[in-house]
Amino acid sequence: MDYRIKERAGFSPKIGELVSMLDYTRAVTLADVEGLSIEQLDHLADGHSNSIGALLMHIAAIEFVHQIIAFENRDLTEQELEQWLVPLELGDKARSEIRGHSLDYYLDELKKVRDHTLSLMESVDDSWLYEEGQYDNGVTYNKYYLWFHVVEDETSHRGQIRILKRMVEK
């Protein structure tokens, strides 16, 4: 694992640094879930918690949504919502629907989304990070913030994954 934030070949300088952060964040997440069984991925600590599997799908869903917002400047289509709404919202539906998958299933979903993110990021330059948009509620953001949030969200949920993993291992 590389503990340096640095430019990456194939990307403009700041985009490369952002990719470096995304890569590090993902590498730690993958190390934390390595070897988990379906039973461990599906474990629910109580009636209100999310499973590790659901949290992994949520991480993929957040990144997918941010691809759409950042690169296409739009909301999700009905078809995209159908695919991603449950892992985005988590909760009761996720507890019942996101179950029974192997770790490879979740890793494949994360990889597909990340590979697409990286291909999209190859096509933009540093000035793109500072382009602004506005949420429906009137709050302004820039694209740099959107991708910071992807890192922040994964890091936050990785903390939950670590707690759940300790509970399952006892």
N, C-alpha and C positions, 0 to 999 in steps of 0.2 A: 504494500500500500504506500502511496506517495503522500507525504504530509506537507506538500508545497502547493500553494495556489500560484499557477503560472499560466502563461499563454500556451495555447495548444495549436499545433500545426493544422492548417485547413480552416482556421477561424480567425477573425479579426482579433486584435489584442484583448479587449475587454470581454468579448464573447468567449474567447478561449479561456479566460479566467473564470467566467461563469460556468463553462463546461467542466472545468477542473473542480469547481465546488459541487456541481451536480454529480460528477463521477465519484468523488470522495464520499459524499453523503450516501450514494447508492452502494458503494463497496462496503461500508460499515453496516448498512441494513442487511445486505446479503450475508455478511459474516454472522450477523446475529440470528438469522433464521436457518442457517445451514443445518441440514440433517433433520429438520423437524418432520414428524410423521403427520399423516392426515388427522389423527386423533388430537395431536398437539395443536395443529393449525385450526381445528374446529372447536377447541375447548372454550367454554364460556365460564368466566369466573362467577357470574351471577346473571340474573335476568335482565340486567341493564348494560352489561359490558359488550364489547365487540370482540370477535375472535381475531387471532393473528391473521388468519386468511382474509377476513373482511378488511382488516387494516391494510394489508398488502394491496388488495384491490382498490381501496380508497386512495392509496398513494398513486397508483396508476391512473385512477379517474381524475384526480386533481391535476396531474400533469397533462392528461388529455384535454381537459377543459381549458387549461392555460395555453395549450397549443392553439386551440380554436380562437380564444380571445386575442392572443398576441399576434398570431400570424394571419388570421382570417377576419379579425375585427367583427365578430358576430357571436350570437348565442348558439347553443346547441340546437340541432334539428330535432324533430320528434323521434326519428330513428336513433340518433345519438343519445337522446334522453332515455329512451327505452333500454339501451345497452348500459348506460353509465349511472342512471339515477340512484339505484339501490346502493352501489358502493360509494357514491358521493354523499348520500344522506346518512348511511349506516343505520343504526337503530333496529327496530323489530324485524323489518323485511330482510335486512342483511343477516340478522341472526338466524333466520329460517332459510334463506335462499343461498347464501354464500357458504356452502358446506360441501364436504365430500371430495374436495380436489386435492391432488398431490401438490407438493412444493413446486415441482416442475411446472405445473399449470400456472401458478402465480408468478414464477420467475419468467415464464414465457410472456405473460401479459405485460409485466414490467419492462421486459426487453423490447417487445414490439413498440410500446409507447415511447421508450427512450430512444430507440433507433430512429424513429420518426422525428423526435425532437432534434436530434443531432443533425439529421439531414436538412431540416428546416433552418437550423442555426448556421449551417454553412452558407446559406444564401443571404444573410444579413450582415451589416457592419455595426460598428460600435454606436453610431448615431441612432440606429434603430432602438437601442435600449432606452433612449430618452424620449421617444415618441409617446405622446399622451393619449389617453382615452378616458372615458367617463362611464362609470357604472350607472344603471338605471336610477339609483337613488341620488345621483348628482355628484358622487365622490369621484375625484380625479385620481388617476394612477398613471404610472409610466410602465413600459414593458420591463424595465429593470426590476421594478417592484414585483411584477407578476412572477418573475423567475426566482426572485428572492423568496417569495411566498412558497413556491414549489419546494425549495430547499428547507425552509422553515417548517412546513407542514410535514414533510417526510421525517425530519429530525424529531418533531414533537410526537408523531405516532410511533417512531422507533422507541421512544421512551416507554410508551404504553406496551409495545411488543416485548420489551425487556422485562417489564413487570409481569406480564402474562406468562412469559416463558419461565420465569422463576417460580410462579405459582404452579405451573404444570409439572415442573421438574421435582417438586417436593413430594 
